[in-house]
Amino acid sequence: MIRKHEILTTEERAKLFDALHCIRKTVQWKQGKDIVHLKKRQKMNHLPLSASLLDYNKIISALIGNERNIIYLYEFRGMYYYAVRGFIHEKEWLAIFGANAVMETAFPPENIDYYLERRGFILLGRMKEVLKWTE
């Protein structure tokens, strides 16, 4: 049986650690995508219309900064992405970012388990445990 930390190579674990370290310091988006995602979350009533990009980034920072939250691996077209799952204001959110520490999206899926399962996300573990893999 493969242990969870063996899913990723040593190099891939180092990239994950670097991505987490970077995104915990500063939430970065692809050029122009930050406002697009903010507007979409407002339109879908995930965030109030009064929410700013700073508010949205604070949610992301809180998710990624909480070591009790759960992290998943997702492979798409040969690229690794990571998803952090946790509660913010009594709503379960998912923050997805690439190995380059650039945000893809963050939102509260209606059925988070179905969302993760349907797309083939692989459970890595609690953030606290995953961060120990690089020690």
Secondary structure, DSSP 8 states (H G I E B T S, - for coil): ---GGGSS-HHHHHHHHHHHHHHHH--EESTTHHHHHHHHHHHTTSS-TT--HHHHHHHHHHHHH-TTSEEEEEEETTEEEEEEEEEETTEEEEEEEETTSEEEEEE--TTHHHHHHHHT-EEEEEHHHHHHTT-
